Amino acid sequence: MNLELLARLSETFAVPSREERVRELVRAELTGLVDDIREDALGNLIAVKRGTSAKNVMVAAHMDEIGFIVKFIDKDGFLRVQQLGGFDTRNLFARNVVVCASGGDLPGILHPSGKPVHLSTEEERKKIPAIKEFMVDLGLPEGEVKRLVRIGDPVALEQSFRTVGHLLVGKALDDRVSVWVLIEALRALHGVPHEWTIHAVFSTQEEVGLRGAIPAAFGLAPDIGIALDTTIAADTPGVPEDEAVCRSGAGVGIKVMDSASLSAPHLVREFTALAERNAIPYQLEVLPLGGTDAASIQGSRAGVPVITLSTPSRYVHTVQEAVHRDDLAATLALLLAWLKG
């Protein structure tokens, strides 16, 4: 398992519409492994591996991560930010961030405005701040901040990748684990004949409305769409068992539905049977809230049958997203089994 690649993918910054760093990393990894590779108008990276038939499948994994852009610089040089994607602000206190400015990356501290614990009242400490109350401290005076930073500059959370027991932990594993799976699947298929022509789409702007996959699917007109993403593993204390969605270490999630798409029933049956024939651990997933690129593919042109293969993750949309290495291996194994036919 190439954890060095997964670590680089996790630690690279790529908020929605600014995916260029991950895109170039992926492009470098795929050089020599595919028949064609190109970038479209929305920044999606599309790699093609031709099969022996005219049938084609779009396999999508999104490159972007939840983050922010600078929306205001105040008179003391503190930055205010606009979120890109969904955050629970309880997870944002005292976080390291990087402002990706045109002149170079600037380290910063993300923290809510207000009094420190020694000065605040009990009632003030109970308050959960809104995003608009957070600021970024660059440790620089106003004049220098305004010289270095522009409105619209990306602000990304910073976190080192690490292993914790059987868990692989870091930021942006939603959805860099799937980017990793798709790269490794293409690597494993190098020189291996297969029936389907594979359009591997490393998509943009998923976290702000599943946007990049829309024009990609329209242009490719696939016969089938497979989205690769993470899903919730709420198998931790304080969550009822029936609300856990998936369990860490129990296998790849074969999505039945989420709030954006219903997987094609025949594909659910096909992938379930394939997992059982190949002794690949799996779990059927019903996600009450959230969506993947499958929804964008499904509604393209006259409609496309879709399914999502999910890698369960604890602590989603934080900088400590945690996936079990066995679940990651199961996701790769099931995708490869289907692509090989």
VENGI-V615437 format. One record per residue. N is the residue number from 1. RES is the residue in one small letter. SS is DSSP state (A for helix, B for strand, O for the rest). PSI is psi in whole degrees, -180 to 180 (none if undefined). Layout:
BEGIN
N/RES/SS/PSI
N/RES/SS/PSI
END
This chain:
BEGIN
1/m/O/119
2/n/O/79
3/l/A/-23
4/e/A/-41
5/l/A/-43
6/l/A/-39
7/a/A/-44
8/r/A/-41
9/l/A/-43
10/s/A/-43
11/e/A/-11
12/t/O/142
13/f/O/134
14/a/O/77
15/v/B/163
16/p/O/133
17/s/O/-3
18/r/O/55
19/e/O/10
20/e/A/-32
21/r/A/-44
22/v/A/-40
23/r/A/-44
24/e/A/-32
25/l/A/-46
26/v/A/-44
27/r/A/-43
28/a/A/-39
29/e/A/-30
30/l/A/-7
31/t/O/123
32/g/O/-6
33/l/O/-17
34/v/O/166
35/d/O/-25
36/d/B/149
37/i/B/133
38/r/B/164
39/e/B/136
40/d/O/-174
41/a/O/-26
42/l/O/5
43/g/O/3
44/n/O/139
45/l/B/122
46/i/B/115
47/a/B/134
48/v/B/130
49/k/B/111
50/r/O/141
51/g/O/-173
52/t/O/-5
53/s/O/177
54/a/O/-6
55/k/O/142
56/n/B/145
57/v/B/138
58/m/B/121
59/v/B/118
60/a/B/136
61/a/B/128
62/h/B/143
63/m/O/-24
64/d/O/161
65/e/B/157
66/i/O/144
67/g/B/-150
68/f/B/168
69/i/B/155
70/v/B/130
71/k/B/-15
72/f/B/145
73/i/B/120
74/d/O/179
75/k/O/-15
76/d/O/5
77/g/O/6
78/f/O/142
79/l/B/140
80/r/B/148
81/v/B/154
82/q/B/128
83/q/B/150
84/l/B/96
85/g/O/176
86/g/O/127
87/f/O/146
88/d/O/111
89/t/A/-15
90/r/A/-20
91/n/A/9
92/l/O/3
93/f/O/132
94/a/O/51
95/r/B/145
96/n/B/134
97/v/B/166
98/v/B/128
99/v/B/118
100/c/B/78
101/a/B/160
102/s/O/-30
103/g/O/0
104/g/B/161
105/d/B/139
106/l/B/124
107/p/B/145
108/g/B/172
109/i/B/125
110/l/B/126
111/h/B/148
112/p/B/149
113/s/O/155
114/g/O/-177
115/k/O/147
116/p/O/169
117/v/O/-33
118/h/O/-20
119/l/O/-12
120/s/O/157
121/t/O/166
122/e/A/-40
123/e/A/-41
124/e/A/-35
125/r/A/-21
126/k/A/-16
127/k/O/137
128/i/O/114
129/p/O/153
130/a/O/163
131/i/A/-38
132/k/A/-16
133/e/A/-8
134/f/B/150
135/m/B/159
136/v/B/126
137/d/B/115
138/l/O/-3
139/g/O/25
140/l/O/153
141/p/O/160
142/e/A/-48
143/g/A/-41
144/e/A/-39
145/v/A/-46
146/k/A/-23
147/r/A/-33
148/l/A/-28
149/v/O/142
150/r/O/151
151/i/O/133
152/g/O/-10
153/d/O/139
154/p/B/146
155/v/B/120
156/a/B/145
157/l/B/145
158/e/O/131
159/q/O/135
160/s/O/143
161/f/O/142
162/r/B/169
163/t/B/141
164/v/B/101
165/g/O/-124
166/h/O/2
167/l/B/144
168/l/B/122
169/v/B/135
170/g/B/-177
171/k/O/158
172/a/O/19
173/l/A/-21
174/d/A/93
175/d/A/34
176/r/A/-24
177/v/A/-36
178/s/A/-34
179/v/A/-44
180/w/A/-48
181/v/A/-44
182/l/A/-41
183/i/A/-48
184/e/A/-31
185/a/A/-44
186/l/A/-35
187/r/A/-43
188/a/A/-26
189/l/O/-2
190/h/O/120
191/g/O/4
192/v/O/120
193/p/O/143
194/h/O/156
195/e/O/-51
196/w/O/139
197/t/B/126
198/i/B/123
199/h/B/100
200/a/B/113
201/v/B/115
202/f/B/100
203/s/B/163
204/t/O/160
205/q/O/31
206/e/A/-38
207/e/A/-9
208/v/A/32
209/g/O/22
210/l/O/42
211/r/O/-45
212/g/A/-35
213/a/A/-18
214/i/A/-59
215/p/A/-30
216/a/A/-47
217/a/A/-39
218/f/A/-44
219/g/A/-34
220/l/A/-27
221/a/O/60
222/p/O/157
223/d/O/-32
224/i/B/147
225/g/B/134
226/i/B/118
227/a/B/140
228/l/B/127
229/d/B/175
230/t/B/168
231/t/B/176
232/i/B/131
233/a/B/87
234/a/O/46
235/d/O/47
236/t/O/163
237/p/O/140
238/g/O/-4
239/v/O/125
240/p/O/145
241/e/A/-36
242/d/A/-6
243/e/A/7
244/a/O/-20
245/v/B/-66
246/c/O/168
247/r/O/137
248/s/O/130
249/g/O/-1
250/a/O/0
251/g/O/176
252/v/B/143
253/g/B/125
254/i/B/108
255/k/B/129
256/v/B/-45
257/m/B/159
258/d/O/-170
259/s/O/-2
260/a/O/-22
261/s/O/154
262/l/B/124
263/s/O/147
264/a/O/124
265/p/A/-37
266/h/A/-29
267/l/A/-36
268/v/A/-46
269/r/A/-42
270/e/A/-47
271/f/A/-35
272/t/A/-47
273/a/A/-39
274/l/A/-42
275/a/A/-42
276/e/A/-41
277/r/A/-33
278/n/O/10
279/a/O/41
280/i/O/121
281/p/O/136
282/y/B/165
283/q/B/140
284/l/B/134
285/e/B/128
286/v/B/113
287/l/O/114
288/p/O/-26
289/l/O/130
290/g/O/164
291/g/O/171
292/t/O/178
293/d/A/-15
294/a/A/-36
295/a/A/-41
296/s/A/-37
297/i/A/-43
298/q/A/-39
299/g/O/8
300/s/O/141
301/r/O/-122
302/a/O/8
303/g/O/144
304/v/O/130
305/p/B/133
306/v/B/162
307/i/B/155
308/t/B/131
309/l/B/125
310/s/B/140
311/t/B/115
312/p/B/141
313/s/B/131
314/r/B/151
315/y/O/47
316/v/O/151
317/h/O/38
318/t/O/-180
319/v/O/5
320/q/O/39
321/e/B/137
322/a/B/119
323/v/B/145
324/h/B/134
325/r/A/-31
326/d/A/-35
327/d/A/-39
328/l/A/-44
329/a/A/-38
330/a/A/-38
331/t/A/-47
332/l/A/-43
333/a/A/-42
334/l/A/-42
335/l/A/-45
336/l/A/-41
337/a/A/-40
338/w/A/-44
339/l/A/-33
340/k/A/-21
341/g/O/none
END
